[in-house]
Amino acid sequence: MAMAAALVLIVFASVLFHFVSPWWATPLASNWRQMDDTLTITFIITGIFFVLINLFLVYTLLRFRHREGRIAAYAPENKRLERWLIIATSVAIMGLLAPGLFVYAAYVTTPANALQVEVVGQQWQWRFRYPGAGGKLGRSSIDLVSAANPFGLDPADPSGQDNILVNNNEMHLPLNKPVKMLLRSQDVLHDFFVPPFRARMNMVPGMVTSFWFTPDKAGRYEVLCAQLCGVGHSGMRGYVVVEDEASFQHWLKAQPTFAQTMAPAPATGAVAAATTAVAAAAAIVGNGESGANADAMVAQGKALSESKACVACHTVDGSPRVGPTWKGLFGKTETMENGSTAQVDETYLKNFIRNPQARVVKGFTPMMPKIEMTDAELEALVAYIKSIGVPPPAAPKQQAQQ
């Protein structure tokens, strides 16, 4: 009797929790209402079977419970029961699978007028590529990836010269226009997922996967990685901004093309001036002085720390994470795993960022991936780390008066 009562209580509590639960799907912001409908059908069918099976157990516990003087009848087969079980389970399985098959057929049939957007995943950041005026995405290869060419595009392919590159974690999409997402991973398994869009797909190294959707509500939505891709997995986030066509085109025109990012410097004098400006800004930051150049470099470094996903492992408030905190890091003496010590200066930071596996700080696991970064980006990131100052020293204790 106690077991029967417990089963009834479990069934009642489970059904009640389903309806009063605070955990519901995020509001839909795309055309994939079929995803929600399929999920609802799954809940209904599995819920019915959950209730029926448990209530059947309650019935058998009560109906066939032990009684003094009664002997159980041996019945090795029940053809009628077997037929009904086969029919019921077959219908239920078809009810579960059939809607999903129809939805998947639509999921893999991309509209002809869909905008193609490439997503490149890498521990722990997102990058995005759009076709240019030619309407085609150029060839790419992992062998071509470098600090100057993080997308790995083929410079010899004319189709890629006008491709528009977004080397940060925010992409924009036009409202009410179908979009085909082409997914690439440069290291491990990732998964591009925006919950309000419902659509998602794994990003498998060495191949291009895809899915499509139509965003139908303007807004700013968070991108998640839905595959455990390493210690910085939870920080691998980005944003999708859905806006009207005019705003989207305005934003798109402001982004650089592949040809622009690969163009050589205009002149030697300009390069020297730019180098001098960077050095001056670095000196200003190092001396603790204020200045527009220093502020701009620190701001660029902060943006890089977010777009390169450094913040997934390093904090700026002193709290521990999988990597050393940046607060008070510059000027500190670090102890390595082999017992040696090193002072954290500009050279230390640059070498560590360039080759994070060369040395291991004591107390931390060597998990930091090698992140391709230009010299200018490296200068800006180091300037930002330097700007996160050491906490002020404690006031000296006053000596007791004699």
KOLKEPA-687438 format. One record per residue: residue in three letters; x, y, z of N, C-alpha, C, O, CB in turn. Coordinates in steps of 0.02 Angstrom, whole numbers, plus 50000, padded with zeros to 5 digits. Atoms other than C-alpha are relative to their C-alpha. Glycine has a CB too. Layout:
<nodes>
ALAXYZXYZXYZXYZXYZ
...
</nodes>
This chain:
<nodes>
MET500424993950000500005000050000500435006350000500275011249967499535000150061
ALA499564994149997501425011950040500305001549931500345007349911500564998950051
MET499724999150067502215009049868499485002749952499635007149912500284993449974
ALA500544997550044500545011849779499875007350014499795011349967499364995950009
ALA500124993049982500265028049875500575004449976500465010049953499915000750075
ALA499424996150023502035033849833499985001249925500145006649902500654996450020
LEU500054999250073501765030749646499475005049981499575009149936499854993349967
VAL500534995250014500135040349646500255007150015500115011749977499374998550041
LEU499744993549982500995054749734500515002549949500525008449931500324999850070
ILE499504998150050502445054649610499675002249935499875007249905500484994149986
VAL500354998250061501255055049461499675006850007499735011149963499474994649982
PHE500354993649989500225069249534500505005850003500395011049972499594999750064
ALA499504994649993501765079549582500345001549934500485007349919500524998150053
SER499664999050065502595076949412499565003949952499805008649919500194993349969
VAL500464996550045501065082549314499905007250023499895011849983499324996449995
LEU500094993349973500795097349430500615004349987500555010249968499854999750075
PHE499394996150010502625102649417500085002149927500345007549913500614995850021
HIS499954998250070502515102349227499625006549985499855010649946499744994449956
PHE500424994250015501145115549229500205006250040500085011850018499284998450013
VAL499824994249958501815126549370500745001649997500975006350030499794998950072
SER499284999050003503665125149326500185006949972499865009349925500324994649956
PRO499784993550027504565141949301500454999349939500615004349907500375003850054
TRP499535001150056505705134049169499624998449936499424992749925500494994350018
TRP500335000850065504905136649000500475002449945500955005949959499335003949998
ALA499594997850056505645139348829499965007649992499455010750007499774996549934
THR499994992850012506165157048786499505001849945499344997649903500715002349981
PRO500484998050052504925166948679500294999049930500875000749917499805007450009
LEU499795001550068505025161648497500135006449961499745011149964499484995749965
ALA499824994250040505895173948380500194998149929500565001749896500575003850033
SER499855002250068505975164148217499404996349972498874996050003500634995549998
ASN500545003650034504925154148095499904992950026499434989650005500144999849927
TRP500015007149982505245137548184499524998450057499714995550108500694997850019
ARG500515002049952503625135848280499904992449999499674989550048499345003549985
GLN500065007350004503635117748218500434996650053500264991250078500204997549930
MET499585002949948505055114648341499624999650066499644994550101500655004250009
ASP500404999849938503935119848486499424995049997499264991750046499745007050013
ASP500565004750008502485109748416500224992850009499894988850041499665001049932
THR499735006849993503565094148403500164998550073500034993050097500634999249956
LEU499855001049929504155096548581499364999050040499354994850086500405006050027
THR500645000849965502355098548639499714993049989499464989850036499495005349977
ILE500245006850015501855082348550500394994850040500104990050067500054998549924
THR499585004749961503315073348634499805000050073499744994750104500745001949993
PHE500214999549930502785079748805499334996450010499254992950060499955007350021
ILE500675002949992500985074248777500044992449998499764989050042499535002649946
ILE499985007350008501375056648716500394996750057500154991950087500334998149933
THR499615003049945502745052948843499655001150067499704996950112500715003050003
GLY500364998849938501685060948980499424995250010499314992750065499735007150000
ILE500565004849996500185049948940500264993150020499984989850064499624999549933
PHE499735006649984501265034348944500284999850071500234994850106500554998149950
PHE499744999649932502105040049105499434999050051499504995250099500355006750012
VAL500575000649954500405041949190499704993049997499584990050049499475005449984
LEU500335006550007499655025849119500424994350029500164990050064499864998649927
ILE499585005549975501155014849159500035000050076499994994850107500715000749971
ASN499964999749928501285021049337499334998350033499324995150086500235006950022
LEU500655001849971499415019749368499874992549991499544989450033499445004149966
PHE500075007250009499475002149295500394996350055500164991250081500264997949931
LEU499625003049945500824998049423499615000450065499614995850105500685003450007
VAL500414999349940499705004949559499444994850001499294991750052499705007250005
TYR500555004950005498274994049496500254992950015499924989250052499695000249930
THR499755006749988499354978349495500214999050073500124993650100500604998649954
LEU499815000649930500024981949669499394998950045499424995350094500385006350022
LEU500615000849960498244983349735499624993649982499384990050026499555006049991
ARG500405005650023497404970149629500324993250017499974988550034499885000449925
PHE499665006549991498714956549650500455000050062500944996350065500424998449938
ARG499615000149938499384960449823499914993450036499424989750025499795005950045
HIS500015006349964499744946049938499414999750049499285004450087500664998950038
ARG500545001349952498264938750032500084992850026500274988349989499295001049967
GLU499945006749969498264924050151499524995149966498934996649957499865000450075
GLY500415005350029497634907950070499905000549925499604996049896499345000150032
ARG500084999350073497714914349890500654998049966501194999949988499795007349980
ILE499425002250038498884906449764499985003249930499465003349898500014992249994
ALA499964996850065499474915449607499914995049944500174989449948500675003749991
ALA500115004350059498904908049440500585001049951500775006749936499315001549966
TYR499454999650047500294903949319499735000949929499364996749904500444993650004
ALA500224998550069499994912049147500615002149960500795008049960499445005649999
PRO499374998350035501564911149037499895004649940500365008149921500334993749976
GLU500114996050060500754919848885499315003250003498845000750034500074995849936
ASN500644996750008499384932248846500015003349931500225009149924499865005350058
LYS499974997550069499204934348658499625006549991499865011049956499724994849953
ARG500404993950008497864947548673500375006050029500385011349998499324999250035
LEU499624994549970498904958348791500605001849956500755007749947500244998150071
GLU499424998750043500424956548678499815003949938500165008549918500354993549981
ARG500224996450060499434962248525499855007350016500045011749979499384996749970
TRP500174993149982498774977648614500625004150018500675010050002499515000050059
LEU499394996549984500494982048680500395001849936500675007349931500444995850046
ILE499654998650063501254980548506499665005749962500005010249937500024993749955
ILE500374994750037499884991348428500095006750035500235011750002499254998249996
ALA499974993749963499935004548565500705003149996500775009149984499824998950073
THR499324997350003501825006348568500205002149929500555007049920500504994850027
SER499854998250070501945006548377499685006749983500005011049952499754994649952
VAL500354993750014500645020448364500355005750037500435011250009499264999650020
ALA499674994849961501525030248502500675002049969500835007949964500104997850072
ILE499344998550030503235028748419499915003749934500285008449920500394993549988
MET500124996350062502525034148251499785007150014499975011849979499464996449957
GLY500204993249981501695048848337500585004350022500575010450013499494999650055
LEU499414996349980503365053748409500465001749942500725007349937500394996150052
LEU499514999250053504405051448252499745003849939500095007849910500254993349978
ALA500264997150063503255056848110500035007649999500275010349949499284997949991
PRO499954992750003503115075448158500725002349993500865007249957499695003150062
GLY499304998050005504995076348180500294999149930500705003049908500414996050048
LEU499765001150068505305069148008499775005549952500155007849910499754993249974
PHE500254994650042504195082247927500375006650015500545010449970499255001050011
VAL499644993949982505045096148025500724999749974500985004749950500005000950076
TYR499305000650024506785089547981500045000949925500525003849899500294993250020
ALA500014999050073506315088947797499995007449983500335009649936499394996449968
ALA500024992750011505895107447807500655003350024500875008349996499405003250036
TYR499404997249970507445110647912500604999849953501035004249954500174996350065
VAL499435000850046508645104447778499855002649930500265002149885500194992749996
THR500194997250066507715112747633500045007650005499565010950026499284997749977
THR499884992949993508445130247626499665003949944499735001949886500755001550001
PRO500294995950052507465143747532500535002749952501105004049973499605005850030
ALA499524997850051508285149447371500255007150013500825008749993499694999649931
ASN499814993049990508325167747425500335001250068500375007050090499395004549994
ALA499714999349933509175164447593500685003549997501085002349952500084993150034
LEU499354996749992510615175647646500484995150032500334992050083499945006450044
GLN499505004649973512185165347675500465003750048500745009050032500414996749944
VAL499554997249949513185169047833500424994350027500154989150047499615003750057
GLU499565005149972514695159247890500175001750072500325007450089500644999449958
VAL499804999449930515045156448075500624995850010500634989949994499424997950048
VAL499385003549985516795151748128500074999650076500105004850110500625003649967
GLY499925001049928516975144348303500714998150018501024994149983499524994850025
GLN499335001549976518595143748399500015001250075499695005950100500545004349964
GLN499964999049927518995141848584500285007050015500855008549996500444994650033
TRP500715000549985518175152648646499685006449974499525010950012499854999050078
GLN500244994050033517535165348521499644998249936499694992649911500585004849985
TRP500365000750063516435167748368500265005249950500445010749969499235000750010
ARG499874995350054516825175648201499474998949946499184993549942500734999149971
PHE500535000550050515645179248056500245002849934500635007649931499375003850024
ARG499824997850068515815181247868499385000449956498964995949956500524995149968
TYR500564998850045514575188347742500265000549928500825002849917499625006450021
PRO499804998950069514645187847552499975007449983499565011150010499544996049951
GLY499994993050021515055204347469499545001249941499034997849933500705002249984
ALA500414998250058514375212247311499944994249951499444993749916500305006149965
GLY500025005850045514795196347214499514994650021499334990449981500684997149993
GLY500505004849976513595186347321500274993150015499884988550027499474999449950
LYS499715006549987514825171947350500505000450056500835005550066500334997249936
LEU499495000649948515895166247495500614996649969500554991449937499744996050061
GLY499395002850028517705162947447500234993750036499984992050089500555005150002
ARG499735006149971518675147147482500385001550065500655007050074500464996449950
SER499644999349937519435144447653500344993450016500154988149992499525002250058
SER499635006049980520665132247731500315001350068500555006850082500554998149948
ILE499704999449934521275129147908500755001249993501065004150038499874993750041
ASP499284999150009523045129047837500185007349988500765009249995500244995849941
LEU499864993050016522875147547791499875004650060499965010750055499575002249942
VAL500154995949941522375153447966500645002950029501134999350039499634995850054
SER499444996549969523565166348039499735006050037499135007350035500545002149947
ALA500224994049964523515182048145499715005149951499225008549967500575003050040
ALA500254995350050523285192447988499404997349962499015001249933500545001849951
ASN500555003150038522045180047911499654994950046499694988950034500274996549935
PRO500305004749952521035172648058499454995749971499284990650000499735003950058
PHE500535004050032519665166347941500284994649955499924990149935499545004549960
GLY499695005050043520895156347837499765000449928499714995249895499874993250026
LEU500254999350068520255163447672500584999649950501155001349965499635006749991
ASP499505000950053521175159747509500095006649963499635008749929499794994449951
PRO499904993650035521955175947444499974999349924499855004349890500675002850020
ALA500015001050072522025168247269499304999249972499224999049911500424994149982
ASP500695000950022520135165947261499675006949992499555010250042499604995650049
PRO500314993450009519335181547183499315000650033499105006150050499935001649926
SER500664999749969517645176847257500025002250073499525004650100499664993349995
GLY499954998349929518295180047432500245007050014500235009250071500444995350033
GLN499704993449989519055197247405499505005050030499685009250070500285002749936
ASP500494995349975517425206447439499604997250058499125000450081499525002049943
ASN500355002849942516865195047580500075004750060500615007450072500274993050017
ILE500014995449943516385205147734500144996150064499804991150078499325003850005
LEU499775003649942517255199847894499825003650064499905009650070500764999049996
VAL500174997449933516655202248072500414996150050500254990550068499224999550015
ASN499535003449956518075198048189499855001550074500305003450112500725002049984
ASN500194999349931517095199548351499384995850012499164992249967499875007550018
ASN500535004649980515665191048443499295002649987498825000050016500064998450072
GLU500674997550014514215201148373499865000149925500255002849886499915007150029
MET500215000050070513315198148209499325003349994498945003650043499984992849972
HIS500644996950013511835207148130499644996249945499964993449900500095007549980
LEU500415003350050510405199848028499405004349983499145007950026499774993150024
PRO500594996250019508975207647929499364996650024499334990450028499975001049923
LEU500645002549975507205205647994499604996849944499584999449888499595005650033
ASN500475003450046506015193347907500334997849934500004997749882499425004649985
LYS499665002650059507325186847785500334993450018500694993150068500525005149973
PRO499695006549984507855168447780500765000449998501055003849955499764994649952
VAL499284999849994509655165547831500254992850003500014988750043500225004050063
LYS499685006549998510725150247795500675000850036501105004550014500104997149929
MET499394999749960512075147947927500474994449979500294988549984499854999750075
LEU499485004850017513665139247867500504999950058500775005150076500365001749932
LEU499635000549938514645132848016500674996449991500704991049962499594996350052
ARG499335003050001516515129448032500315000450069500205005350106500455003549948
SER499624999949937517595125048182500744999549984500954995649941499784994350047
GLN499285000050012519445128548189500394995850050501004995250046500265007050001
ASP499635004049952519845117348336499614993950023499784988250005500205004250059
VAL500365005649970518565106548429499265000549982499055005049945500094999950077
LEU500725000050014516715102348423499665005850037499735006550097499694993350021
HIS500404994649972515605117648450499284999149976499124994549938500285007049978
ASP500705000150021513745121048428499735007050004499705010050058499574995050043
PHE500274993250002512995137648373499264999850016498874996749979500135003349930
PHE500695000649976511365140148467499765006750027500065009650072499934994650054
VAL500354994149974510215155148492499324997550022498894996349979499955005849946
PRO500615003249977508795148748602499355002849970498924998849952499965000550073
PRO500634997650029507415160448537499904998149927499344998249902499975007450007
PHE500075002150069507795154748359499854992549993499644990249940500645001849961
ARG500115007249997507655136248409500494996149957500734990849979499294998449978
ALA499565003750045508745131048262500714999950027500945004850057499985003249929
ARG499315000749977510495124748300500334994449960500004990549926500034998650076
MET499645005350035511845113548230500714999450029501015004350048500025001349924
ASN499315001149978513495105548283500495002849948500355003049888500134992550010
MET499454997650043515105113048213500564995050007500894994550059500235007350021
VAL499535005749998516255098548169500655002149964500625004249906499694993749967
PRO499364998350033518115101648133500094995949936499974989949934500594998750047
GLY499865003450063518555097647954499414999749952499494997249896500234993250013
MET500575000150045516815099747880499575006350011499645009750062499584993650010
VAL500464994349996515485113047848499304997450010499044993649969500045004549936
THR500695001949986513775110447927499575006249990499825011849984499914997150072
SER500444994350015512245121347901499314999050029499114993450044499965001249926
PHE500715000049985510485125747954499725006849978500115011349960499864998750077
TRP500284993650020509265139747914499415001950045499114997750077499784999749926
PHE500574997449963507965150547997499845006949974500235009949937500155000150077
THR500204993250018507025166847973499855003850065499355002550097499374999949954
PRO500144996149940507155179248117499415004749988499415008549940500625004150022
ASP500614996050011505455187548136499845004950056499295007750058499414995449989
LYS500094995049947505665198348292500655003750010501185000750022499774996650066
ALA499404996049990506885212748306500224999650073499814999050118499865007449980
GLY499745000349932508025212348456500724997950001501034996849949499594995350043
ARG499315002149990509705207448527499994993550039499754993350096500425005650037
TYR500065006749971509895188948565500704997250013501174998449976499614995449953
GLU499355002849980511285179448653500144993549964499704989249956500024999050076
VAL499765006150032512285166048563500344995750053500744998250093500485001649941
LEU499695004749954512785150648661500364994549961500174992949904499484996950048
CYS499705006250027513955136148625499674994350037499724993850099500784999950008
ALA500395005449969512905120648657500384993450001500074988150010499354999049963
GLN499585006049992514355108248657500575001750047500875007150042500274997449931
LEU499464998849952515615106648799500675000049962500924994849941500014994550056
CYS499414999350044517145113448708500645001650038501155003050007499875005549950
GLY499404998649960518365116248852499835003950062499245005150077500525003849958
VAL500124996649937518595125649014499675006849991499345009350038500665000950037
GLY500314993550013518015141948934499334999449966499065004449940500455004349959
HIS500635001250035516425134148864499455004850021499095007549979499784992950011
SER500544995849976515255144148974500085007349980499605011149978499954999550076
GLY499884993150021516075160448919500005001049925500105006649902500655002350027
MET500014999450073515935156748733499325002549979498884998749958500164993249965
ARG500654996950013514525168848704500085005649948500625008249937499695002850065
GLY500024994650048514035181648575499305002849995498885001350037500244997649931
TYR500664996950008512555191548511499805000349927500225001149883500005007150031
VAL500294999150066511415191948361499525005850005499055005750045499654993549975
VAL500444994250002510595208648323499564999449938499814999349882500415006749999
VAL500495000450055509015207248217499695007049992499425009750039499454994650013
GLU500224993150012508535223848137499715000649930499744995949890500585005050010
ASP500294998950066507675231347986500545000149947501135000949962499605006549998
GLU499525000750055508485229947815500465006049994501065005149983499624999049934
ALA499594994050008509085248047809500555000350053501125001950038499575006350004
SER499514999949946509955246847979500524994549989501114995550003499664999250068
PHE499545005450013510705230147931500515001849946501105000749954499624993749980
GLN499554998150054511425236847768500495005450022501075005450002499605002549940
HIS499564994849974512115252047858500564997050042501144998950037499605005150042
TRP499495003449959513005240847984500484996049956501084996049967499674995450052
LEU499595004350042513615229047848500535004049961501095001849953499564996249951
LYS499544995950038514415243147748500585002650043501105004450017499645005949968
ALA499474997649956515415248347900500514994750017501024996250048499695002650064
GLN499545005449985516265231347913500524999349944500375000649886499624993450009
PRO499475000550050517935228047823499914993849956499624988749977500684999850033
THR499985005850044518115216447674500674996450009501134999050039499915002249926
PHE499385003949996519435202947660500575003749966501135003749991499914993049969
ALA499474996450037520395213247532500265005850042500865007250041499725002649933
GLN499784994449959520435228047651500434997850058500925001150076499405003950026
THR499605002449944521085217747796500694997549979501164997550018499634994450037
MET499365002750025522465210347687500415005249962500965003749940499874994149956
ALA499654994950038522955226747603500635002150037500625002850098499545006149987
PRO499384997749967524755232247637499925007150025499475010750004500604999549952
ALA500014993149974525115248147733500105004949943500485003549897500545000950054
PRO499984995450056524905263547622500695002949986500865003949928499545005650013
ALA499364996950013526635270947647500454998950061500214997950117499935007649985
THR499525001149946528225269047749499945005350054499975003850113500714999849972
GLY500074994649952528005286047829499404999050045499435000250105499955006649964
ALA500605001149960526255281747884500104994450050499874994850107499404998549955
VAL499875005649955526845265247956500435002350059500315000550116500354994349962
ALA499574997649947528215274048053499615004350049499715003950110500595004049970
ALA500404995749957526985286948118499544995950045499464997350104499595004949959
ALA500455004349961525765273448172500384996250053500154995650110499634995149954
THR499595003749951527155263548256500215004650057500215002550115500624997149966
THR499814995249949527735279148347499425001550047499505002150108500255006449969
ALA500594998649960525955282648404499854994350048499684995450106499395001349955
VAL500125005949957525755264948470500514999850057500344998550115500034993549959
ALA499485000149949527415265948561499895005550051499985004450111500695000849968
ALA500134994449954526975282948634499424998450046499444999850106499865006449961
ALA500585001849959525295276548692500194994950053499974995250110499434997449957
ALA499795005249953526115261448771500425003150056500365001250114500414994549965
ALA499604996749950527355272748859499585004050049499715004150109500515004549967
ILE500454996249957525965283748923499664995550050499614997150110499475003749957
VAL500325004749955525055268748993500484997450052500324996850110499704994249960
GLY499515002649954526645262049069500195005050054500345003050110500624997949963
ASN499834994949951526995278649155499415002050043499475006250088500265006149965
GLY500584998449959525245279249226499695006649984499285009050023500184999850071
GLU500274993550017524845295549137499364999049960499214993649937500505004149960
SER500625000250039523205299749052500145002849931500635006349920499445004050035
GLY499924997650068522985303248868499524996549954499314990849967500704999049976
ALA500495002950047521825300248721500274993749968499904988849960499825005149946
ASN499725005950031523025288048639500004994050048499844988450029500715001449975
ALA499995005449951523225277948798499304997350013499204991250017500315002450065
ASP500695002249989521355277548829499754995949942499404990949952499555006050012
ALA500235003750059521045271848651500314993149998499974988249980500175003849936
MET499675006550001522325257948666499714995450054499604989550041500765000850010
VAL500295004149946521625251948833499304997849980499114992049992499985004050066
ALA500675001850022519865252448761500024994549947499614989949948499635006149973
GLN499925005350051520445242148612500194993450033499944988150013500525002149947
GLY499805006149964521285229748729499424996850037499364990750038500555001550047
LYS500585002649965519705228048832499524996649951499264991249965499635005650038
ALA500435003150051518685224748674500304993549975499934988649963499895004849942
LEU499685006250022519965211848620499934994550052499834988750034500755001349985
SER500075005149948519875203048788499324996749999499244991050019500135003150069
GLU500675002750005518025200748758499914996149935499644990649935499485005550004
SER500095003350064518075196348573500434993849993500244989049959500155004849944
LYS499565005950001519535184248598499844995150056500184990150065500735002350005
ALA500245004349947518605176648746500504999150057500494994050091499824993249972
CYS499545000449943520015180248870499625000250066499824997150115500515005949998
VAL500384999249939518685184848998499684993450022499414993050078499465005249991
ALA500275006449980518105166748998500434996650053500194992550092499934995449939
CYS499545003349954519645161849099500345004950049500595002750101500534996449961
HIS499654995149958520335178049174499505005450024499105007949985500585003349961
THR500434994749972519455190349289500405006450008501015006450003499694997850068
VAL499684993549988519825208649320499835002750069499995008550084499795005149946
ASP500194997849933519155209449498500374996350055500214997150114499264999350009
GLY499625003749950520385197849584499724993250017500054989350052500045004050061
SER500305006449984519205183049594500334994449960500544995649903499245000149987
PRO499655005550035519935165949547499574997149944498964997249947500184994550049
ARG500325003650054519515156949386500514995049974501014993750008499755004949943
VAL499535005150024520395144049277500675002949981501164999149975499704996349940
GLY499384996650014521735156949236500145005350052499675007350087500005003049930
PRO499844994749951522645169949343499585006249987499465008049930500755001749998
THR500364993750007521655185749377500475005349973501075005249987499695002250067
TRP499604994650027522265201149285500085005850049500495010250038499715002549935
LYS499964994549953521985212549434500664999350040500774994450075499395000050048
GLY499375000149966523695216849501500524995249971501034993950002499894998250070
LEU499545004950030524535204549382500655003349977501195000649988499674996549941
PHE499404996850027525725216949299500455002350057500235005650104499805006149954
GLY499514998349948527295219049403500064994750053500524995150095499815006450031
LYS499985005349950526935203549506500534994849981500704994149922499304996650006
THR499535005550013528195189349523499614993450003499334991750055500585000050052
GLU500365006350004527435172849467500484994250010501064994449987499644999449932
THR499615006149991528065155849519499754994749951499154993449946499944997450073
MET500175004950050528115142649384499944993050031500144991950089500524999949944
GLU500115006849976527675124249401500674996650016500704992350061499624996049948
ASN499355003149989529535119649393500405003350056500975001650068500405000249936
GLY499684996749944529945131149539500345006549983500525010350028500504995550030
SER499694993750020530685145449438499525005850009498915004750016500244999649927
THR500424994049992530035163249454500125004749941500635004549908500155003650067
ALA499954995150054529715177149330499585006050017499035005450044499774996949932
GLN500384993949988529185195149344499555001449940499765000849883500485006050013
VAL500484998850052527635199549246500115007049973499885011950002499274999150026
ASP499914993650035528175213449128499724999349930499394994349914500755002149998
GLU500285000250068527745217248947500274994049962499894990649927500175006549962
THR499705005750036528945204248879499694993550023499524989249982500764999950010
TYR500305006149972528245190948995499304999049971499134993649949499975000350077
LEU500695000550024526445194748944499974998349926499584994049905499625006650013
LYS500015001250072526825195148758500214992949984499904989549943500455005049964
ASN499775006950013527795178848762499494994950023499384989849990500664998750036
PHE500505004849974526465170348867499404999749955499134994349943499795002050071
ILE500594999950045525055175848751500174996649934499764992949906499775007249987
ARG499795003150063526035170548597500084992550006499894988749961500665003149976
ASN499875007149992526515153648668499814997950072500254997250114500764998349986
PRO500235001149932525445149548821500214993350030500184992450091499265000550002
GLN499815006549975526055131548834500744999550018500974994350043499824994749950
ALA499285000349988527895136048851500164999750074500634996350095500355006049968
ARG499894999949929527775139449037499334999050036498815001150010500345006750023
VAL500615001449962526515134049168500055003450068500515002050107499884992350008
VAL500024996649935526065145249315499784995050053499304991350042499535006149998
LYS500155004749947526025135549477499275000950024499055006550037500495000950059
GLY500694999849977524265131149530499495000349945498895000149958499915005850045
PHE500464999650056523525132249356500164994649949500744992649940500035007049967
THR499925005250052523245119249220500155003449933499835008449916499364995649995
PRO499844997050065524025123049048499454998649948499524994249906500674997349975
MET500575001050044522365124448956499905005749950499475005249906499374999250041
MET500114994250044522535141248868500174998349928500734996149914500425006050025
PRO499845001350070522395139348679500435005549970500455011149997499354999249959
LYS499604995050034523565148348562499545004249956499215001649911500564996749957
ILE500464995550034522615163548498500405004449952500865007949972499605004550050
GLU499664996050050523185171548336499845007450012499265009350020499804997949929
MET500094993049984523465190148365500545004149965501125002149965500015001250076
THR499514995750032524305204148269500415003650053500235003750112499665005049952
ASP499584996349953525695214548347499625005850031499695007250090500635002649964
ALA500384994449974524525229448363499484997750052499395000950103499655003849943
GLU500485002749953523195218848448500354997950065500084998950120499634994149970
LEU499635002149942524505211648565500205005950044500165005650105500634996049979
GLU499824994049963525095229048614499395002750038499455004750096500275005449952
ALA500604997449968523305234348651499794995650058499594998250111499435000549949
LEU500205004549946522925218848755500465000850060500235000850117500004992849975
VAL499534999149945524505221048858499885006750035499935007150096500734999649973
ALA500154993549970524075239348884499394999650046499375002750099499885005349946
TYR500605000849959522375234248950500174996250065499944998150118499464996349962
ILE499815003849940523135221449069500395004450048500305004050109500424993749981
LYS499624995449957524345234649132499565005150035499705007250091500525003649958
SER500444994949971522915246649162499594997550059499325001450098499535002749948
ILE500375002949944522095234549285500474999950059500824995050071499734992849983
GLY499474998749952523095241149430500014995550060499564991550072499935006850024
VAL499915003749938523735233549588499585003250054499545009450057500754999850021
PRO500404997149945522585235749739500445004550043501025002950055499684994550042
PRO499594995449959523155250549847500254996550062499904992450092499595006250019
PRO499735003249941524305245449989499635001950063499355007450068500745001750008
ALA500344998549937523595244450163500365005550037500975006050033499964993850043
ALA499704994649962523875259450272500444997250056500264992450089499455004650029
PRO499575002649947525335257150391499695000850069499345005750083500675003449998
LYS500274999749933524885253450568500385005350042500995005750040500044993050035
GLN499694995049957525195267650689500304996750061500004992350092499495005450020
GLN499695002849941526425263850827499665002750063499485008650068500745001550001
ALA500314997949936525715264351000500435005350033501055004650037499904993950047
GLN499634994749965526195280051093500284997550066499954993950104499555006150012
GLN499695002049938527395277451233499665003550059499855002550116500765001649998
</nodes>
